């Protein structure tokens, strides 16, 4: 009976649902007269039975909870740091872009006896190092949807001289876009093409000049080739 009274006293001191001064006092008397083991479990019995109810009675549990929360916060902090590193690595892999143009020349580029890739050798941007300026070929470092554009400019000697060029964008050896000019009415002309292409990792894109055609005049900065990764895809 006294053990039950001790237990009820603990509840009475700590819970607002147990009220009544007479009941609490009688339970306190019964508890203080108890000679056996007090049913405090991990709580501070001295605090429970001789002081006002409050946080001190559960200080050990509160400290344990605090320690557990600290461990969880530290684990969470490490997880966030790892996630940040993975995100930076992922975003770094998405930084694929290049811009290149033909360098200064006083002679015409071409004509050649076969189709020839154009070496846009002045590189101003090459994130991901997918573009090879010696060959004029872009090799996709990862699978994804890419945007490509190329511009063409040619200027011949004067009126009546034939402008004769055709450039085409190649994807893995197949034509996907082209632009051309063949007339004697203009001494110079230009054009631009832009398109989106899906590429697998290792896929190649380049611009080629068709055999028998030529680009003339100072084409520095006016004949360009550029591309960038829009978003990655699974290989």
Secondary structure, 3 states (H helix, E strand, C coil): CHHHHHHHHHHHHHCCCCCCHHHHHHHHHHHHCCCCCCCCCCCCHHHHHHCCCCHHHHHHHHHHHHHHHHHHHHHHHHHHHHHHHHHHHHHHHHCCEEEEECCCCCCCEECCCCCEECCCCEEEEEECCCEECCCCEEECCCCEEEEEEEEEEEECCCCCCCEEEEEEEEECCEEEEEEEEEECCCCEEEEEEEEEEEECCCCEEEEEECCCCEECCCCCCCCEEEEEEEEECCC
